[in-house]
């Protein structure tokens, strides 16, 4: 049996994101901020806002405390380094930036490098709070801590963040591809449609009724039929899961179920486009009982195979348009 290795597509994407991260939220960004900061001011603020026991432990390990603890002076010089301190704690963006925790104003610092008046005012309290957490981390690691730990721990957290982002990209690309496949079915039927903003297709079907196909969110694509002025019915809700790894397919089915549940009382049909390779249909249906039609996402996006033929057939019925045999 020949050996086949998958293409490193994800790793190439991760590298591009890593290069960006070095200038915003990793050690390179922190070094840049420290070069701009006033050393005496940084030292004064470290003494004021960082725990002394953890600073002493770092000194004994030959690690500069300004590479661990936050100060207003450094953050003002380069607000994106808020992300560096967050990554060092190992906390995700979703958990970290919360109105309930009082950290929401600092999200924009990490994302765009903007320091709002509200964040500026809260800087001392933010530094004190995050330094307490970082101090507990340092003391928990103890004297075995080294410079590599300080530089590599943020990368570990960022890797998990990138992985989530990559999954979102896969999902977005799959959704657009399925939408394009729907567009192809309409086009091949000879029906003329109007496209608005690349997200909505509107046309009059064979029965003289106005149909709209829209890119949405929860679910990803909706098919609506106008029943009167400014009134419509939701004919089909389509959820699209682009991931192809077998290990998480049932988790993805569960996510599709959550989206379908949001329109369960409104839609007539619920379709899910997902990787069906190697799946157990009973388990799949148990995870997403609302789905009444399953299609293989790869076959639909590549427009070939049994799922594609079935998708075209079902779609033509739902849209009320003729099916042009390929």
C-alpha positions as CSV (number, residue, x, y, z in Angstrom):
1,X,0.0,0.0,0.0
2,X,1.5,3.4,-1.0
3,X,2.3,5.9,1.7
4,X,0.3,9.2,1.3
5,X,0.9,12.3,3.4
6,X,-1.7,15.1,3.5
7,X,-0.8,18.5,2.2
8,X,0.4,20.9,5.0
9,X,-2.2,23.5,4.0
10,X,-3.2,24.3,7.6
11,X,0.4,24.7,8.7
12,X,1.1,27.2,5.9
13,X,-1.9,29.2,7.0
14,X,-0.7,29.0,10.7
15,X,2.7,30.2,9.7
16,X,1.2,33.3,8.1
17,X,-0.7,34.0,11.3
18,X,2.3,33.4,13.4
19,X,4.4,35.9,11.5
20,X,1.6,38.5,12.1
21,X,1.5,37.5,15.8
22,X,5.2,38.2,16.3
23,X,4.6,41.9,15.6
24,X,1.5,42.2,17.7
25,X,1.1,39.7,20.6
26,X,4.3,37.7,20.9
27,X,7.8,38.4,22.3
28,X,8.8,40.5,19.3
29,X,6.0,42.9,20.0
30,X,6.9,43.1,23.7
31,X,10.5,43.8,22.9
32,X,9.5,46.6,20.6
33,X,7.3,48.1,23.3
34,X,10.1,47.9,25.9
35,X,12.5,49.6,23.5
36,X,10.1,52.6,23.3
37,X,9.3,52.6,27.1
38,X,11.1,54.7,29.7
39,X,13.1,52.1,31.7
40,X,12.8,54.0,35.0
41,X,9.0,54.2,34.6
42,X,8.8,50.5,33.8
43,X,10.8,49.6,37.0
44,X,8.7,51.9,39.1
45,X,5.4,50.4,37.9
46,X,6.7,46.8,38.3
47,X,7.4,47.6,41.9
48,X,3.9,49.0,42.2
49,X,1.8,46.5,40.3
50,X,3.7,43.2,40.2
51,X,3.9,40.7,43.2
52,X,7.3,40.8,44.9
53,X,7.7,37.1,45.6
54,X,7.3,36.2,41.9
55,X,9.7,38.9,40.8
56,X,12.3,37.6,43.2
57,X,11.8,34.1,41.8
58,X,12.3,35.4,38.3
59,X,15.4,37.3,39.3
60,X,16.9,34.1,40.8
61,X,16.2,32.3,37.5
62,X,17.8,35.0,35.4
63,X,14.5,36.1,33.8
64,X,13.7,39.8,33.4
65,X,10.4,40.6,35.2
66,X,9.4,43.1,32.5
67,X,9.0,40.1,30.1
68,X,6.4,38.6,32.4
69,X,4.5,41.4,34.2
70,X,2.3,44.1,32.7
71,X,2.8,47.8,33.2
72,X,0.8,50.8,32.0
73,X,3.9,52.3,30.5
74,X,4.6,49.3,28.2
75,X,0.9,48.9,27.2
76,X,0.6,52.6,26.3
77,X,3.6,52.2,24.0
78,X,2.0,49.2,22.1
79,X,-1.5,48.3,23.2
80,X,-1.5,45.0,21.3
81,X,0.8,43.5,24.0
82,X,-2.3,43.1,26.1
83,X,-2.6,40.0,24.0
84,X,0.9,38.9,25.1
85,X,0.0,38.9,28.8
86,X,-3.4,37.2,28.0
87,X,-1.6,34.4,26.1
88,X,0.9,34.0,28.9
89,X,-2.0,33.3,31.2
90,X,-3.3,30.6,28.8
91,X,-6.8,32.1,28.7
92,X,-8.8,32.3,25.5
93,X,-10.1,35.6,24.1
94,X,-13.7,34.5,24.7
95,X,-13.0,33.8,28.4
96,X,-10.7,36.8,28.9
97,X,-12.6,39.7,27.4
98,X,-15.8,39.8,29.3
99,X,-18.0,42.6,30.5
100,X,-18.6,40.7,33.7
101,X,-14.8,40.6,34.3
102,X,-14.3,44.2,33.5
103,X,-11.8,43.4,30.7
104,X,-14.0,44.0,27.7
105,X,-12.4,47.5,27.0
106,X,-9.0,45.9,26.4
107,X,-10.2,43.6,23.5
108,X,-9.7,46.5,21.1
109,X,-6.2,46.9,22.4
110,X,-5.2,43.4,21.3
111,X,-7.2,43.4,18.1
112,X,-6.4,46.8,16.6
113,X,-3.8,48.5,18.9
114,X,-6.2,51.2,20.0
115,X,-6.3,52.3,23.6
116,X,-9.6,53.9,24.4
117,X,-10.2,56.4,27.2
118,X,-12.0,53.8,29.2
119,X,-9.1,51.3,28.8
120,X,-6.6,54.1,29.6
121,X,-8.3,54.9,32.9
122,X,-8.5,51.2,33.8
123,X,-4.8,50.4,33.0
124,X,-3.5,50.4,36.5
125,X,-6.2,48.1,37.8
126,X,-5.8,45.9,34.8
127,X,-2.1,45.5,35.3
128,X,-2.5,44.8,39.0
129,X,-5.2,42.1,38.3
130,X,-3.4,40.3,35.5
131,X,-0.1,40.5,37.4
132,X,-1.7,38.7,40.3
133,X,-2.7,35.9,38.0
134,X,0.7,35.8,36.4
135,X,2.4,35.8,39.8
136,X,0.5,32.7,40.8
137,X,1.5,31.1,37.5
138,X,5.2,31.9,38.1
139,X,5.1,30.6,41.7
140,X,3.2,27.5,40.6
141,X,5.9,26.7,38.1
142,X,8.6,27.4,40.7
143,X,12.4,27.5,40.3
144,X,12.4,25.2,37.3
145,X,11.1,28.1,35.2
146,X,13.3,29.1,32.3
147,X,13.4,31.8,29.6
148,X,12.0,29.2,27.1
149,X,8.9,28.8,29.2
150,X,8.2,32.5,29.1
151,X,8.6,32.7,25.3
152,X,6.9,29.4,24.4
153,X,3.8,29.4,26.7
154,X,2.2,32.3,24.8
155,X,2.8,30.4,21.5
156,X,1.0,27.3,22.9
157,X,-2.1,29.4,23.7
158,X,-1.9,31.2,20.3
159,X,-1.7,27.9,18.5
160,X,-5.1,26.8,20.0
161,X,-6.5,30.2,19.1
162,X,-5.3,29.9,15.5
163,X,-6.7,26.4,15.3
164,X,-10.2,27.7,16.1
165,X,-9.7,30.5,13.6
166,X,-8.7,28.0,10.9
167,X,-11.8,25.9,11.6
168,X,-13.9,29.1,11.1
169,X,-12.2,29.8,7.8
170,X,-12.9,26.2,6.6
171,X,-16.5,26.7,7.6
172,X,-16.8,30.0,5.8
173,X,-15.2,28.7,2.6
174,X,-17.5,25.7,2.6
175,X,-20.5,27.9,3.1
176,X,-19.6,30.1,0.2
177,X,-18.8,27.0,-2.0
178,X,-22.3,25.5,-1.2
179,X,-23.9,28.9,-2.0
180,X,-22.1,28.9,-5.3
181,X,-23.3,25.4,-6.0
182,X,-26.9,26.5,-5.3
183,X,-26.3,29.4,-7.7
184,X,-25.2,26.9,-10.4
185,X,-28.4,24.9,-10.0
186,X,-30.5,28.0,-10.5
187,X,-28.4,29.1,-13.4
188,X,-28.5,25.7,-15.2
189,X,-32.3,25.7,-14.9
190,X,-32.6,28.7,-17.2
191,X,-34.2,30.8,-14.4
192,X,-32.9,34.4,-14.3
193,X,-32.0,35.7,-10.8
194,X,-30.8,38.9,-9.2
195,X,-27.8,38.7,-6.9
196,X,-27.4,41.3,-4.1
197,X,-24.1,41.8,-2.4
198,X,-23.0,38.3,-3.1
199,X,-25.2,37.0,-0.3
200,X,-28.7,37.0,-1.7
201,X,-30.2,35.4,-4.8
202,X,-33.8,36.4,-5.7
203,X,-35.9,35.1,-8.6
204,X,-39.4,34.2,-9.7
205,X,-39.9,30.4,-9.9
206,X,-41.9,28.3,-12.3
207,X,-45.1,28.9,-10.2
208,X,-44.6,32.7,-10.4
209,X,-43.6,33.0,-6.7
210,X,-40.6,35.0,-5.5
211,X,-37.9,32.9,-4.0
212,X,-34.9,34.2,-2.0
213,X,-31.7,32.2,-1.2
214,X,-29.7,33.9,1.5
215,X,-26.3,33.5,3.2
216,X,-27.2,33.8,6.8
217,X,-26.0,32.8,10.3
218,X,-27.6,30.0,12.3
219,X,-28.4,28.4,9.9
220,X,-25.9,29.2,7.2
221,X,-28.2,29.3,4.2
222,X,-32.0,29.9,4.1
223,X,-34.5,29.5,1.3
224,X,-37.5,31.8,1.6
225,X,-40.7,32.1,-0.4
226,X,-42.6,35.3,-0.4
227,X,-46.3,34.8,0.4
228,X,-47.4,38.4,0.4
229,X,-46.1,42.0,0.7
230,X,-43.2,41.8,3.2
231,X,-44.3,38.3,4.3
232,X,-42.5,35.0,3.6
233,X,-42.2,31.4,4.7
234,X,-38.9,29.7,5.5
235,X,-38.9,26.7,3.3
236,X,-35.4,25.3,3.9
237,X,-32.7,25.9,6.5
238,X,-29.3,24.6,5.5
239,X,-26.4,24.1,7.9
240,X,-22.9,23.6,6.4
241,X,-20.0,22.0,8.1
242,X,-16.7,22.1,6.1
243,X,-14.4,20.1,8.3
244,X,-13.5,16.7,7.0
245,X,-11.7,15.1,10.0
246,X,-13.6,12.0,11.1
247,X,-12.9,12.5,14.8
248,X,-15.1,15.6,15.2
249,X,-17.8,14.8,12.7
250,X,-20.5,14.0,15.4
251,X,-19.5,17.2,17.2
252,X,-20.1,19.1,14.0
253,X,-23.5,17.4,13.6
254,X,-24.3,18.6,17.2
255,X,-23.4,22.1,16.2
256,X,-25.7,21.9,13.2
257,X,-28.5,20.7,15.5
258,X,-28.1,23.8,17.7
259,X,-28.4,26.1,14.6
260,X,-31.5,24.2,13.3
261,X,-33.1,24.4,16.6
262,X,-33.1,28.2,16.4
263,X,-35.6,28.1,13.4
264,X,-37.3,24.8,14.2
265,X,-40.7,26.4,14.6
266,X,-40.3,28.3,11.4
267,X,-38.6,26.2,8.7
268,X,-40.3,23.3,6.8
269,X,-37.1,21.4,5.9
270,X,-33.7,21.1,7.6
271,X,-30.7,20.1,5.5
272,X,-27.1,19.6,6.7
273,X,-24.1,19.5,4.4
274,X,-21.3,17.6,6.3
275,X,-18.6,15.1,5.6
276,X,-20.4,11.8,5.4
277,X,-17.3,9.6,4.8
278,X,-17.1,6.8,7.4
279,X,-20.0,8.1,9.4
280,X,-22.7,6.0,11.1
281,X,-26.0,7.4,10.1
282,X,-27.8,6.4,13.3
283,X,-25.2,8.2,15.4
284,X,-25.3,11.2,13.1
285,X,-29.1,11.4,13.3
286,X,-28.9,11.0,17.1
287,X,-26.6,14.1,17.3
288,X,-28.8,16.1,14.9
289,X,-32.4,14.7,14.9
290,X,-33.9,17.9,13.4
291,X,-32.0,17.3,10.1
292,X,-34.2,15.5,7.6
293,X,-31.8,15.5,4.7
294,X,-28.0,14.8,4.8
295,X,-25.6,15.7,2.0
296,X,-21.9,15.1,1.7
297,X,-20.3,18.6,1.8
298,X,-17.3,17.7,-0.4
299,X,-19.6,16.2,-3.2
300,X,-21.9,19.3,-3.1
301,X,-19.0,21.8,-3.3
302,X,-17.2,19.8,-6.0
303,X,-20.5,19.2,-7.8
304,X,-20.0,15.5,-8.3
305,X,-21.2,12.2,-6.8
306,X,-24.4,10.8,-5.4
307,X,-24.9,13.6,-2.8
308,X,-24.6,16.3,-5.4
309,X,-27.2,14.6,-7.6
310,X,-29.6,14.3,-4.7
311,X,-28.9,17.9,-3.6
312,X,-29.7,19.2,-7.1
313,X,-32.9,17.2,-7.2
314,X,-34.1,18.2,-3.8
315,X,-33.1,21.8,-4.3
316,X,-35.0,22.1,-7.6
317,X,-38.1,20.9,-5.8
318,X,-37.7,23.3,-2.9
319,X,-37.0,26.2,-5.2
320,X,-39.8,25.3,-7.7
321,X,-37.5,25.4,-10.7
322,X,-36.9,22.8,-13.5
323,X,-33.9,20.5,-13.1
324,X,-31.6,20.6,-16.0
325,X,-30.1,17.1,-16.3
326,X,-26.3,17.1,-16.5
